[in-house]
Amino acid sequence: QVQVVESGGGLVQAGGSLRLSCTASGLTFDGYAMGWFRQAPGKERVGIQCISWGGSITYYADSEKGRFTISRDNAKNTLYLQMNSLKPEDTAMYYCAALRDNYCSVPMNNRVNFWGQGTQVTVAS
């Protein structure tokens, strides 16, 4: 049984940092591209960044580029999202996903194989 579990969310002041983690089990982790998504209240879920099995990164929104960094540790079956200089508009539920391919596609939303349950990030002004 595949499980994808996010952690590391919480409440942070604007300008602060958080590192989200996502651990996957029940699948061959290094055979999948992995992605981070977020969904703000009342808005659709959107892709943020994707990392291929080999570490190539695809960005889906310029607003996070330079502030957010995706990475993976295949030995630990873990995906990360380092978020710096956080803004109130970054407040959202953040989701990790294992994609259908071992490479990143544009768009990413229709290529998800397994979703995590999400972790809440709240940025106070």
Salt bridges, closest charged atoms under 4 A:
GLU64 OE2 - ARG38 NH2 2.39
ASP90 OD1 - ARG38 NH1 2.89
ASP90 OD2 - ARG67 NH1 2.75
ASP101 OD2 - ARG111 NH2 2.97
